[in-house]
Amino acid sequence: MLAVDHKHIIDQHVKSVLHESFGPAAATMIFATASNRAGVPIMGITKDQFEALVDAIVADQRVLDAWGSTGCADRRREWRALAG
């Protein structure tokens, strides 16, 4: 079984969606806030830490306002599925 590269998923899927939805500056702020709230390092991130980060991103009020609760739940499911 191949190890999941959570950093790759973050860069290619999570950050790219945030950038598309919010622009680079706001996306960076949302990601940094969520990372801080979840207490998650970016290098060597585990599946549990990845899931905590995703949960923190979709719980951010800016994200909830933009995507709604259904959109946030859909993204959460999508991103967690990528991590296995």
C-alpha positions as CSV (number, residue, x, y, z in Angstrom):
1,M,0.0,0.0,0.0
2,L,1.3,3.4,-1.0
3,A,1.6,6.1,1.7
4,V,-0.7,9.0,1.1
5,D,1.1,12.3,0.5
6,H,-1.0,14.7,2.5
7,K,1.2,17.7,1.5
8,H,0.5,16.9,-2.1
9,I,-3.3,16.7,-1.5
10,I,-3.1,20.0,0.4
11,D,-1.2,21.8,-2.4
12,Q,-3.1,20.3,-5.3
13,H,-6.6,20.2,-4.0
14,V,-7.2,22.1,-0.8
15,K,-5.2,25.2,-1.5
16,S,-6.1,25.3,-5.2
17,V,-9.9,25.3,-4.3
18,L,-9.3,28.0,-1.7
19,H,-7.4,30.1,-4.2
20,E,-10.2,29.8,-6.8
21,S,-12.9,30.7,-4.3
22,F,-11.2,33.4,-2.3
23,G,-8.1,34.6,-4.2
24,P,-4.5,34.1,-3.1
25,A,-4.4,36.6,-0.2
26,A,-7.6,35.5,1.5
27,A,-6.9,31.8,0.8
28,T,-3.5,32.1,2.5
29,M,-5.2,33.8,5.5
30,I,-7.9,31.1,5.8
31,F,-5.3,28.3,5.5
32,A,-3.0,29.8,8.0
33,T,-5.8,30.4,10.5
34,A,-7.1,26.9,10.1
35,S,-3.6,25.4,10.4
36,N,-3.1,27.4,13.6
37,R,-6.4,26.4,15.0
38,A,-5.9,22.7,14.3
39,G,-2.3,22.9,15.5
40,V,-1.2,21.1,12.4
41,P,2.3,21.2,10.9
42,I,2.5,21.1,7.1
43,M,5.5,18.9,6.7
44,G,5.0,15.3,7.9
45,I,1.3,15.7,8.4
46,T,-0.6,12.6,9.5
47,K,-4.0,11.6,8.3
48,D,-5.5,12.7,11.7
49,Q,-3.8,16.1,11.4
50,F,-4.9,16.4,7.7
51,E,-8.5,15.7,8.8
52,A,-8.3,18.3,11.6
53,L,-7.0,20.8,9.2
54,V,-9.8,20.1,6.7
55,D,-12.3,20.4,9.6
56,A,-10.9,23.7,10.6
57,I,-11.0,25.1,7.0
58,V,-14.6,24.2,6.5
59,A,-15.5,25.6,9.9
60,D,-14.0,29.0,9.1
61,Q,-16.8,31.5,9.0
62,R,-15.5,33.0,5.7
63,V,-15.7,29.6,4.1
64,L,-19.1,28.9,5.5
65,D,-20.4,32.2,4.3
66,A,-19.1,31.5,0.8
67,W,-19.9,27.8,0.3
68,G,-22.7,27.3,2.8
69,S,-23.0,24.3,5.1
70,T,-23.8,21.9,2.3
71,G,-20.8,23.1,0.2
72,C,-18.5,22.8,3.2
73,A,-19.7,19.3,3.9
74,D,-19.2,18.3,0.3
75,R,-15.6,19.6,0.3
76,R,-14.9,18.0,3.6
77,R,-16.0,14.6,2.2
78,E,-14.1,15.1,-1.0
79,W,-10.8,16.1,0.7
80,R,-11.0,13.4,3.3
81,A,-11.7,10.8,0.6
82,L,-8.5,11.9,-1.2
83,A,-6.6,11.1,2.0
84,G,-8.0,7.6,2.2
